[in-house]
């Protein structure tokens, strides 16, 4: 079983503590077409709560307008209300296990709250509040993503959504 966790380091009353928050929701956001460029644009949300998820880039054959591989992304949501009230967050890190050997991966983050729906997935994929490209580390199956908390969290944040997809096959 794979567990996706968000570790948060914060200051509280003159000492620092660390808390681990487990994902409350997970799903895959997958392209729903085998035709041309559509195979590179996710549009269907499924595989809710899966114990493991695969991610893959798309592969569209432009000469024949044929999709040879549809894009698969993975999404996790974290309930930030689990944090103690009035803390000063210093660091946030997403940890996950990787079993692929791609070129790297894209990470996108949003703070839209609610149940994981196609709307939240689409907004996260197309209009994240933060995104980055991270190189693959072929020497390690364990990956850690440092989240720029000053760019994504504020006093009103109740949910953190993280989407990852692979670059290359």
Buried (B, 14 or more C-beta within 10 A) or exposed (E): EEEBBBBBBBEEEEEEEEBEBEBBBBBBBBBBBEEBEBBBBBBBBEBEEEEBBEBBBBBBEEEEEEBEBBBBBBBBBBBBEBBEEEBEBEEBBBBBEBEBEBEEBBBBBBBBBEEBEBEBBBBBBEEBBBBBEBEBEEEEEEBEBEBEBEEBBEEEBEBBBBBBBBBEE
